[in-house]
Amino acid sequence: MIDQARLQLTQTADQVEGLARDASQFGFAEDETPLRIRLSDRATLDRWASANEYLQIDTTAGQVLGKSSNMGGITFPPYHPRGTASAFSMVHVTGNRPGTMLLLNTVLTDADGRALLIAHIGQRLDIVDQLIAKARVILLVITLGSMIVIAAASYFVAGSAIDSIERLTAEVAAIGSAHLDRRLRWNRRDEVGRLANAFDAMLDRLQSAFARERQFISDASHELRTPLTVINGNAQLLQRWGDRDPEVLRSSLHAIAEESGRLAGMVSGMLTLAKAESGDAIPKEPLILEQIADDVVLHAREAASEKGLTIVTDYAADGRTIVIGDPGLLRQLMRNLIDNAIKFTDRGRIEISIRRAGPTVLLTVADTGSGIDAQSAERLFDRFFRGDPAHARATEGTGLGLAIVRSIARVHGGSVVAHPRAEGGSAFTVSLPSEPEFTAGS
């Protein structure tokens, strides 16, 4: 609409400017009085005026020369050209019909381009004002309506979320240690649903952990009961016959010493297992794995030689495989693997190898013993698992050694697997992350 108003004002300005040029062509250029008289005539100006269009003629000095009759007391401000012959502007008028007006200010020139007069042609923008006023009302209504809708939606969403949270809180509070098998099972895809799913996953982990702990307590109670029973029985024999029968005294003291040693070893193994599973509490440092292996092998050779076994080592050429870990726990890991190999090997040898495989270090302890079956290879690392019961009774041990190995490997970011060897015997391979950036002197 404003563009249309600009076009109409430009057309009117062209007509007025054409009149001025016609006057100059008929000899009025030197004497401007005829042009001044003609353009100051209200009847002439009313030819271009209308209900919404107004016309005012000024001298170049800014003095009002004539106005169309519809202007009444309205007077347009003077126009001071600054390098342009015409320019649009917006003016606000008062009076009986206050409002906004689009004003075209044009310099009227003769054929030689000399400034003669200044024409002000204005057009009321009442419709635009009305549209703007309506737009303001519509915008206000839309804004208020949107605020009401948003408030109502927020109240509904907040109420729904609070209700869901209250339900979730009530259901969570109802789940105690005796009901870890219960699950929320909320089939929702919003944040509350994801929170419920995360809680279900946490319950799965808790239930699994509690099951493992219950199994551990059950197994530990079973394993501890045997030595305690033996110690208690022999103590009663000592009370009755110890001072009268030297053989009872000797055998009972031997049994008590043997079972108490086994009991102490089992408790020590549980403490080591607890330390290995603590994870973050273990201080770690750069270590040369071959040095730890040599230290363990040095102390294990005597036990191996008593059974007629030999221990051989096979390291990389530089013998400087660096890992980050706790030296005591890694030494315990190797000791348990070598002791296990010696325990279940009657003849042959124990082979220890350390190799790099990309970012991983592979520590393997292999033996030529009776071997293991594939079905029980994974269970070997469970607490108190002793394999064949008949064989387990004839073999010393607490059943915690390989469980400790797995926990130590895990806390160092690694793993351990067991598998039978094609040539007989078994092999245990521990995978640990290597640290090639460290040197032996670091």
C-alpha angles and dihedrals in degrees: 000000000000090000090053090050090050090052093050092048091049091052091050091047090052091053093049091046090049090054090052092051092047089054092051092049090057093059101273096115096092094042109041095183096098090050092046091049093048096047093043090056108107092210090057092049092047088064088075098032124094139166091289102022124078134187132203129175121205133182117246087259091060098256114142109247101175144343135200114257094247092064094075107171094351116116124183117226118254118270119227110193115222102191095311127095094212139015139179123231139168120238132183116223129198134196128077092340108033117185148102123308131192108224128199114198113198131179110223112217137183126238090279093052097253115150111248108165141342121242122204112197116182134183125195117240097204092136091050090049090049091049091048090049091049090046090053091051092046091047091049091049092047091048093050091044091049091049090052092047092046091048092049092046091047091050091049094046093044091048091048092047093047091048090050092048091048090050091047091049092050093049092046091049090053092058111086134167089278093056103046089132091069119098133192095221096189111180096206129125098205129092093275090052091051089049090052091049090050089051090051090051090050090051089052090054093044093048090050092047092048090048091052092047092048090049090048092051091047093048093044091050090050093047094045093048095067098056091039090052091050092047092048093047094049091045089056090049089053091051092053105033108007097099094044105038117049092193092056089048093051098044094043093050090047092051093046092049092047096047094042088052090051089048091050090049091051092050090047089051091051091051091049090048091051091050092048092051093048089080108176094045092066115098113222134199139171110283136182104233094203092058091054090048092051091051092052093045091051091060094041098054093081094056090045094049091052087064093041093252129140127213119215128184130209117192136169117275095261094039091213108117108163124208132167112236152100110297094211094052094044090049088051090050093054093042092054093049094048093044089050091051092049091046095055099036120085099178140004124042147300117240122202120188133176119195137166119233106183108290091353134083117214116206111187128186111188130179140185095230133120092298130217134266120244093240095061096038093097095041091056088083095054118107115270093000107147103174117225106026092216091052092041093059091055093049125074119233146097099244090241102093099090092038087057090049092054093047092049091049092050095048088054092052094258142100141222132221134184127209138165119256121237091228092049134277128056139278131212117200123193118197117205131172111255126222108213093171091071122080129207091258096053 
